[in-house]
C-alpha cells in the first residue's frame, strides 16, 4: 500500500485499516512525473475529512498548486472550523520571534489561533470543537527552524485530547545530508527541543514519526499511543496519527520551494545557506536581515572596510534588524554556486563562522551575552542554536575545523542509525 503511510501502524499506533485503506485503494493509480507534496494528493486524503469539523495548522506555504489549502478544502466542501498559525503568522509576514495574536482570516472569516504568542498549542476547549486536525507547513529541515517545535506541541495536544491528526508531508529542501552536533538537553528551547543534529535529513512527516517512535512527546501523549496500540485497535476514527506521503521525492532530490517559507528566507540561496549562517544570530555580526540578501551576507561595522559592505534597513519581516542603519563589512555569499551533488555542499559550511571570528577585531564582543546576571552556558543564544557550549569554546580556543567535526562524529553516527527507522523515501546514502 503505497499511497498512504500509517505511522509505524504495526508497532505504535492502533487504527481501523478497513476504513482508510479501502478508500485509498479504490483510487485510480497516479502517475508520478514531478515531486508532489502530499497536499496536492487530494483524492488520497479528502475522504478522511468529509463530514468532519476540521482544524488546520497552516501558513502561507500550505498551498495546493497556487491555491491555499484552506481555500482548496473549502471549495471541496470540507468544513474548516479553525486555523492554527505558527511563527511568522498565517500569512507568513511577521518578524522572526514576533508574537502574533489571534485574528480572523479576512477572506474566509475563519478564526485564526496563534500558536506563537502567548501559547504554543491548542487549548482543550478549542479542540472540543473539532473532529480532526490537519498539519501542513513547509519546513526547511534545520533544528532551529521552529516549525518542528510547533509540530511537537501540536502532536502532544492532539494525542492528549484523542483528536486524530493528519500530517501532510512536504519535501525537505535540505534533506540531502545530515550534519552538525547533537543537541544536548540542557540547551533545549523552542529553537531546539530534541537530541537531533542541526541538519537532520528528514521530511517533517518523517520527523513526526521520529517524535512518536522515540517517545519524545509528552508523557500523556506517549501513554495515549501505548493505550491505543493495546486496547483501542478499532477506534471510532480511521486513524490516530497519519502521514500522507509526497510523491516523486527522495533524499537525493533537489526541491525548489514554490514560495518563501518565511520573510528572511526569500529564495533557495538563503534556504541552502541557512544551515551555515544562522549561528550569526547569536553573535554581534549581521547576517543580512534588513537587506535583500538575508542569510547570504555577513558583516560587522568594525571589520575591515576593504571587505564587502551592506547596510541593514527596517523592512517588512525585519523591522529592527541587528546593526540597523549601520554599514557593515564582511562577505557576500549570494553568488556562491551551491551544488548539492558535491560532497563539500553536503555539510554545514563552518568556515564562514570561523573566518568571521578571525576578522572580528574585539573578540570579547563577538558572542552576544545574555542580559541576566551570572549567565549560564545555556543562556547564550549562540549555544541554544548550536545545541551545546562546546563550539563557542572551540572557536575561542582556535580549534581547527577538522578537529571540531571529529567531536560531532559519534553523535552523528548514532543518529543516522536511528534515523533509518523513520525514512519514508529513498535515502541519499
N, C-alpha and C positions, 0 to 999 in steps of 0.2 A: 504494500500500500504506500504509494509514493507521493500522493498529493497532499496528504495531511500528516503531520508528525505529532503524535501524542507524546508529551514529555515523559520519557522513561516509563511508559504506562505500565509495563510489566514489573517494574521494580518499585516505583514510588507512588504512582497515582492510580486510584480507582476511577473507573469511568464506565459508561454504558456503551460498549462497542457497537451494538446493533443499531443504535440510533445514528450517531455521527458518521461512522464508517460507511454505512449503507448509503447514506445520502451522497457522500463523496464519490463512491464507486459507481454511481449511476450517471456521473457527469461524463460528457464526451471527452476523449483524450485531447490533451493540449499539446500543441507543437511548440517546442522551445526554440526560439530563434534569437532572443535577446535576454539579458538579465531582467527579470520581472520581480520587483518587490512583492511581498505577499499581499499587500493592499490591492494590487491590480488583479489578483486571482479571485475576483468577487464571487464567481459561482461556486467556489470551494467552501467559502465560509458564510455566505449570505444565508443559507438555510438555517444556520445555527443562531441567527439573530432575529429571524422572522417572529413577530408576535411578542418580542421581549422589550422590556424597558431598559435601554442601553445607556451606560455611562462611558464616555470615551476620553482617554488620556491622549492628548494630541497637541500639536502646534502647527506652524506654517509648513513644516516638512511632511505633514501627513496628507500626501496627495495621491490621487489616482489619475495618472496622466497629468493633466494640467488643472484638474479639479480637486478641491479639498475633499478628504474622506468624509467629513461631516455632510457636506452638500451632496456627495455621491450617494451616501446611505439614505439620506432624507428623500432623495429623488426616487429611491427604490422601495420606499415605504417603511423603512426602519424607523422606529420611534426612539429618538435620542432625547433623553431627559436631562442630561447633564454633561458638561465638558470640564475636564480637569486639565490644567496647564502647568508646565514646568518652568525652570529658569528661562528668562527672556520672554515669557508670556506666550499666550495663544498665537499671537501674530508674529512673534519672534523678533520684536524690535526693542525690548528692554535691555539696559546695560547688563553686563556680567555682574552677578551678585545683587542686582537691584531687586528690592522687594516689590512684588506685584500684588495688587489687591484683587478682590472678586469683582466681577462685572457681568455684563450680558453681551453676547455676540450681536452686534447691530444688524447683521444680515438675517439671522435666524431667530433672534430673541431668546436663544437658549442660555441658561445660566452658566457662567464660566467660573469655576472654583480654582483659585490659585493654590498650587502646592509648592510654591517657592516664595512664601511670605511669612505669615505668622504660623503656618503649619506646613507639614511635608507629606501628609497623607489624608485621604478622605475620612470623614467622620463616620461613626456608626449610624448617625441619623441620616446622613446623605446616602449611605449605602442601602438603607432600608427602602429607599425609593426606587432601587434598581434591581433588575433581574440578572444582568450580565455586564461585565466590564470588558472593554477593549483597550489595548495599549498599542499605539502606533507612533513611534518617534524615530527620526533618523539619527542614529548615533555615529560617532567617528572613531570608536574603538580605542579610546585612551582613558586610563583610570580616572583622571581628574576632570573629565567632562561629565557634568553632574547628572546627565540623563540616566546613567545606570544606577546612581544612588536613588533617583526618583523611582525607577523601576522596582528596586528592592522594597521601598516603602509601600508602593502600590501593591506589590505581591503580598506583603505582610497584611495589609488592610483587607485584601480580597479573601485570602485564605482564613484569616481570623474570623471573618464575618460570613463565611460559607457562600461567597459570591464567585461564580465561575469567571475565570479570567482568560481571555483570548489575546495572545500576543501576535501581532502581525509583524513578521520579521522583515528586516531591510538589510541590504548588503553593507559590509563594513569597508569603507574606503582605505582603512589602514589594517585590513585583515590578513595581509600577506606576510606578516612576520610577528615575532614575539620578542620583546626586549625590555630591559630596564630592571631595576631592583624590585623585589617583592615588598609590598607594603608591610611594615612592622606595626602591629596593632596599637601600640601606644600613640601612633601618629594617625590614627583613624579620625576621619572627619567627613564632611559631605563631599569633599574632593578626593576621597579615597576611603572606602569603607571595608574592603575585604583584602585578604592576602594574595593579591594578584600583581603581576608586573605592570609597569606603566603602559606598555603596549601588549595587550593580552590576546590578540589574534582570534577573537570570537565575534560573531554577529550578536546583536542584542538578544536574539532568540536563544542562541547557544549559551550566552551568559546567564539568561534567566534559568536555563536548565542547570547550570552550574550552581547558582544560588540555592536552588532546591535540592539538587543531588548532594551537595556538600553540607547541607543543613546549616546554611549561613543566614537563614531567615530567622524571625523571632521565635522564641521558644513555643509560643502558642501556635504560630503558623506551622512550624515543624510538627507539632503534636497533631494538628488537624490533618496533615498529609498522612502521617502514620495511621491515624484512625481511619481515614477513608480507604487506605490500602487494605486494612484488615477487616473492617466492618461495614464498609459502605460501597461495595463494588457496583451497585446498581442505583446510583444516585438519581434524584429527580431532575438532574441536568445532564446533558450529554458529555460534559467534561468538567473537571475542576480547574486544570491549567492546561491550556492548549497553545502550541506554537504552530502557526501556519508558515510553511517554508517559502523562501524565494525560489524562483526558477532560473536555471541557467547560470547560477553563481557558484564559484568555487573560491577557495582561499588563494588561488593564483590570479584571480580576476583583477583587472583594473576597472574600478567602478567610479565613474564621474558623477558626482552628485547633481541632480537636476535643479536643486535650489540650495542656497547658502544655509547651512544648519543653524547658524547664529550670526549676530551682526559683525563680529570680528573674525569670522571665517568666511570671507566673501567669495573665495574661489578655491580651486584644488591646490594651488601652490600653498596657500595658508593651511589648508587641511593636512597636507602631507608634511609640512614643516612644523606643525603644531607639536608633534612629539618631541621635537628638538629645541624649540624656542620658548615653550610655555614657562620654563623654570625662571625666566627673567621676571616673571610676575612676583617672585619672591626676592627680587633684588631692586636696587635703585636704577637699574638700566631700563630704558623704554624699549618695548618690543613692537612699537609702531601703532599701538592704539591711538586713535585720533588722526591717523593718516589713511591713505588708500592702500597701504601695504601692511596691515596688522599681521603679526607673526611672521613677516617676511623681511623685516628690518630690525636692527637693534642698535642702540647707541646711548650715549650719555653726554651731558654738556661739558664734562671735564676731560673727556677723551680727546685725542689729537684732532685738531681742526683740519688736518690733512686727509681725514677719513670722510666717507660718505656722510652727508648731512641731511637731516629732516627735522621738521618742527611739528609736534603733535598739536592738534586743534580740538576744540569741542565740537563733536559731530554726533548725529543720532547713533545710538549704540555705544558711544564713548563720550559721554558728556563731560567727564572730568578725568581725562587720561593722565597717567604719570608724565611728568615733565611738560605739563600743559603750557603752550606758547613759548617754550624754551627750545632753542636749536640744539639738537643732539648730533653727536658724531660717532660713527660706528661702521656698520656693514649693511649692504643691500643684498638680500638673497633672492629677490624676486625673479631674477633671470637665471638662477641656478637650474640646470636641467636635471630633473628627478626622473630616473628610470627605475621603476620598481622591480624590473627583472634583473638588476645588477646587485650583487651581494652588498656593496657599500651603501645601498639605499634600503637594505633590509635590516636596518638597525637605527637606533637613535644617533643623531649627529651630535655627540657630546662635545665636539671640538668648538662649537660656537660659544658655549658657556665657558669653556676653559680659556679660549682666546680672549673673551671679553674681560675675564678676571685679570689676565696678564696685562691688558691695556688700561685697566681702571687705575687711576693714579692713587687714590686713597682707599686701599683695600679694606680698611676697617669699616668703611661705609658701603661696601658692595652689597652685602646681605641686609635686607630690611630687618630692623629689630622690632620685636613686639613692644607695644606701648606699656604693658604691665610691668610692675617692679619684679625683679628677680625672676625673669622668664626661664622656663624650662625648654629643653631642646624641641619638644613637641609644640611649643608656642610659636615657633618660627614658621611663617607661611612657606618659605622655601622647603623646609623639611616636610611639611604636610604634602606638598606637591610631589616631592620625590619619594616620600614614604619612609624616610629614616633620617638620622643625624649624621650618617657616615659620609655622604657625598660632600656636604658642606666642609667637613673637616679635611677630607681628601683634597678638595680644591685649595683650601688654605695651606695645606702641607705641600702642595705642588706635586701630588701623586700623578704619575703618568696615566694616560687614558687606558692603556692596555692593562695596567695593574688594577684600575678601578673596575674594568669589565670582568676581570677574574673573580672579583668579590661577588659579582652578580650570578656567576655561572651555576653554582649549586642550586640556588633557588629557582633559576630558570629551567634547569633540567627536571626538577621535581614538578614544577608547574606544567611543563609541556606534557609530561606523562599523564598527569591528572586531566589536562585539557582534552586528551584524546577521547575520553569517555563521553564528551558532550558535543562532539562535532556532528553537524548535520550535513556538511558539504565536504567535498574532496579537499584535502589539506595541501599546503604549499610544500610539505616535505614528503 
